[in-house]
């Protein structure tokens, strides 16, 4: 399949269009695609939070998101966000750079949509971001580079975030104070016990940009 991405100004808004020629979205589920935890994937193949996070971020920017889909032909998402005045944008940028500019962050999450969304937000805040789709890929990046913070999903297919922490404890113990976790599930007894033991910060999906910023700052203390 193919994906087309277009950006252009329209009146006082910036427009982002993402279109594909995939199977489309059935009308029977169209009203639910932005609901947290809704997914058509098999168990263990995603939390169903990618679109809900995108929706929340767009709303945080006073924007709108529309979807048009034809089953068998493809889907188009159109995001419209009001443009910020230049002087306001520069002032906000300076405020954000003081806290996070230049910080190197590794994001580990099995859902590509969440990885890309986190990368986009964190880079806007001045961070340098690397992403990995699983723990194996994340370990390869840790072998090659150093990071100020590791942002890892708790529940992933294969090696989980909990198992990743135990691997880090053995191989790179200095990173155990630099790991923070994302979770989209109702926390299980095992996960709750793990978080109480490690005392590492945890952020529940879906989250707002402000919640993510405060979470990252807390993780770096």
N, C-alpha and C positions, 0 to 999 in steps of 0.2 A: 504493500500500500504506500501511498504518498501523503505527506503533510505539507500544507502551504501556510506560511505565516506572513501576515501583512500588517503594517503599522502606518497610520496617516492621521493628520489633524482634521478635525471637523468642528467648526464653530469654536467653542471654548473648551473642547475636549480632545484628549488623545484616544485614538481607537486602535485596538489590537484585535485582529481576526486570526483565528486558528481553525483551519479547515482540513478535513481528510476525506479520502475516498474509500473508507472502510465500510463495515456492514450497517452502520447507522444505529440509532437508538430506537427501540420499539416504543410506540406511543403509550403503551400500557405502563411504562416505567418512567416516562419523561418527567412527570411531576415529582419524582423521588430522587433524581440523580444528584441533587445538591444536599440531600439529607445525610447527616453524619452516620457512618457505619453502613450505609446502603451500598451493596456491591453485588455484581452478578458473577464474580469470580468464585472458584472453589475455596473451601476453608483452608486457611494458611497461605493463600495467594493474594493477600492484600486486605487492608482494613476497611476500605471504602471511605477513606477520608480525604483523598486528593482533591476532589471537586468541592467538597465542603470547606476545605481550607482556602482554596482559591476564592470561593464565594465570600467568605468572611473577610479576606484581605481586600477584595474589590469594594465591599461595603465599608470597610475602614477608611477607604479613600473617597467615600461618597460617590462611588461609581455604580455602574449597572453591568449586568452580564446577561446576554441572551443566547439562546441555543436554537438552531434550526437543523433538523435532521430528516433525511429521507431514507427509510429502511432499504438496504441494498445498494445505496448510492453514496452515502457519507453524511458527515456532520460538520456544522460550522458553529463555533463559539465566537461571539462578538463582545468584547469588553470595552466599555466607555468610561473614562476617568477624567474628571474636570482638571484642566491644566492649572498649575500653581503659578502665582506671580513670581518672577525671577528673584526679586529681593527677599521674598519669604523663603523660597527654595534654598538660596544661598545661606541664609541665617540658620535654617534647620540643618543643613549639611554640616555647618561648622559645629553646631551643638553635638551632633551625632559622632563626628570624627574624633572629638576629644576623648570619648570613652572607648570606642571600638576600632578606630582607624588602624589598619595594618595588622590586626590580630589574625592569626592563622587558625582556621577552624576546619575540622574534618567532620562531615555529615555522613552517617551510615544509616540507610533506610532502604528496605526492599522495594518501596513504591517510588517509581521514577517521578511521578507528578509531585510528590512531597519533597523529594531531593531537589528538584529543579526550583520549586517554589522557595524552599529554604535558602538555596544558593542565591537566588535573585534578591531576596530580602536582605540577607546578610552582606552581600556585595554592595547593596545600596547604602548600608550602614558603614561601609568602609573596610569590611573584613576581606581577607583572602580566603577563599573557600575551595576545598576539595571534596568530592563526593564519591561514595562507594555504595554499590547495590547489595553487598553482603559483607559479612565479617572477614572472609578470605581476602576480598579486594581491599578492605580497610586495613588489614594487617600489612599488605604489600605497600600501601601508602605510608604507613607508620615506619616501615623498615627503611624507607627512602628519605623521609622528611620529618621535621619536628612541628608540633602543633601546640597552640595555646589552649585549645579546648576540643574535646571530642563530643559530638552530639549524636547519640545512638538510639535507635528504636529498641524498645524492650523485646517486643514479640516479632520475630522474623522467621521465615522458613529456614530450615537447616540450623545453623548456629544462632542461638538467641542472644539478646543483649546481656542476659545474666551470664551465659557461658563466655561471652566476649570479655566481660569484666574479670572472670577467673583466669582467662588466658593472659590478659594484660597484667594481672597481679603477679603472674609467674615470669613473664618476659620483659615487661616494662613497668615495674611497680611505681615509678615516678608519675605515670599517667593516671593512676587510680584517683588522684585528687583533681584530675582535669576532665573526667568523664561526667556528662549529664545525660539524662534519659528522656526519651519521648515515649508516651504510651497512649493508645487509643482505646484500650480495652478496660472493662471493669477489672480492677486490679485483683488478681488471684491471691490466694493465701501465700503461695510460694513467692510471688513477686513482692507482696507486701512485706514478707519476712526479709527478703533480700534487700529491699530499700531501707528497712529499719536497721539492718546490719551495716550497710555501706554508708548510709546517711547522705546519699548523693541526690542533688536536686532533680525533680521530675516535672515535666510539663505535659499536660493532657491535651490531646488533639480533640477537636479543632481549637486553634488559638488565634489571638489577634496579633498584629505586629507589635503593639506595645507590650503585650504579655511575653512575646518572644524576646524582645529587647531586654526586659527586666530579668528574664530567665538566664540569658547569656551573661549579663553582667554579674548575676548572682553566682553563676558557675565559675567565673574567673576570679572570684574573691579568694 
